[in-house]
Amino acid sequence: MKPHWITLGDQFDQTAKRFPNRDACVHVERGVRYTYQSLQKTANLFAKGLLSLGLEKGDHLAIWAPSIPEWILTQIAAGKIGTPLVTINPQYQIDELRYVLQYSDTRTLVLIEKDKNVDYLKMLIELCPSLFDSKPDQLCFETFPNLKEVILIPVNSAEEGIVSETPCRGAYLFEEILKSGVTISDGVLFKRQQLCQPEDILKLVFTSGTTGAPKGVMVTHYGFLNNGYLGTSVQGFSEKDRLCTAIPFHYVFTMTGLLGCFCHGAAIVCPSDTFDPLKTLAAIENEQCTAIYAVPSMLVSMMEHPEFNRFDLSSLRTGVVGGAVIPIDLMRRILEKLGIGEITVSYGQSENSGFVTQSMRDDSPEVRAATVGKALPFVEVKIVNPETGEILPPENQGELCYKGFLMKGYYKMPGPTARAIDSDGWLHSGDLAQIDRNGYIRIVGRIKDVIQKDGESIFPIEIEEVLCTHPKVLDVQAIGVPDSQHHEEIAAWIRLREGEQATMDEIMNFLKGKLSEKYHPRYIKFVSSFPLTSTGKVQRFKLREESIKEWDLEGP
């Protein structure tokens, strides 16, 4: 087993040649099924359609949609023509969308019109009113000077039960781009694909900085493909495997599984646009899935579903669970009730193109619960003293540093890049960990006050900044508190301005439309002051301790 020096486009074509008639992608809810051959044909058409618009190598192509088949087509096409794919969280609100489109220098945006919960096009039109009456090839947005094309995936009213009411003359339809691909020869696409190199940027994925502003992580073809390939190899993947992904496509976690499948000739099975425990259980049985990628709370919701016992999940063999520490009792339930005897546990960061560590399929349940496994093949790890940088011996707690499939850096952020990756090429994770004498790593805590909810890193400042715009609010401290379902929930301690009064309902109503629901606090406490150190810094650990006592909370 060794890393592949290859691009996504070339890797996918090789696999399609080896396994043309095997399933590559199945979307159960939408009734879509692609073999490798048919997925290659459709992705090539879309890639050529993008070329017909004039996209150049290095232009940024963004997608804003839940987990739909067009998402995968767009990723493959982007990889083939050398346009880094900017992945936009489908839970973003207007202000977040504005920031990402401006910061990422997106040239072309692919978006779904709407789903049952979100009207994506409506939000975009609020930012770009000229979409109503401009022609698609004449768009000019003062707010987004780099944005030249919008490609719309319309609602399928028969499947979604939603009727489109919003006219949008300024957008191309996804099907139109597919049809326009016929006008571009295969030779033109081949020449463009040959210009792409493994060290080129494949994706721009967003994380959050300590200031709360999302940072674009520049991940390469080489990094992403090999992280996915090695992670699935640890699970023993072959062309016979079928991976059920419960996690949204915009997560790096999911994309490592997708690209790993593309390396082995395996199939990726998406039960629904957004996670639904019942649809996921049905997909595993009906599609005979052999593996699953999920966060602990998803597996819990599946096991606790009232119809769980009517499903045959015996096809499940392996998979990855990540995003949170797994208690030993939960690990035993996963092994026994779900029957995933070879489930693995991972720890990852976008900055390493996905996984940093992963447990083995035959590790004991205790090891898989207490640790996040060993370093992924071809990834180096070390534990250092956060203050001095000194390498610490086994069993000592310090900051986890690694090198392997590292990002090229944060887009247009040389300062944060230099702070993250030192002069010797080690990335400093910001997480406290320790390594035992056998190489197993245990995550102890976090240097930064990141809240871990459902596998997502949430920075308190993102919540605090929005709450502080409320006219009655003087100051806010957001913290993570234990939660048995989501690993952590959000608690907000709020100081009101002198003479003001407020209720929890008032605060929650204020957040609607300003902040993604996942970022809304579950607990709110109004206080006159915060516990401080002698130097005036807020003692967040005391906020957490008092929150646990007040709300009688128990962790996973």
ABEGO torsion letter per residue (X at the ends): XBBBBBBAAAAAAAAAAABAABBABBBAAAGBBBBAAAAAAAAAAAAAAAAAAGBBBGBBBBBBBBBBAAAAAAAAAAAAAGBBBBBBBAABBAAAAAAAAAAAGBABBBBBABBAABBAAAAAAAABAAAAABBAAABBBAABAABABBBBBBBBAAAAGBBBABBBAABBBAAAAAAAAAABBAAAAAAAAAABBAABBABBBBBBBAAGBBBBBBBBAAAAAAAAAAAAAAAGBBAABBBBBABBAABAAAAAAAAAAAAAGBBBBBABABBBAAAAAAAAAAAGBABBBBBAAAAAAAAABAAAAABBAAABABEBBBGBBBBAAAAAAAAAAAGBAABBBBBBBAAAGEBABBBBAABBAAAAAABAEBBBBGBBBBBBBAAAGBBBBBGBBBBBBBBGBBBAEBBGBAAAAAAABBAAGBBBAGBBBBBBAAGBBBBABBABBBBBBGGBBBBAAAAAAAAAABAABABBBBBBBBBAAAGBBBBBBBBBBBGBBBBAAAAAAAABGABBAAABBABBBBBABBBBBAAGBBBAAAAAAAAAAAAGBBBX
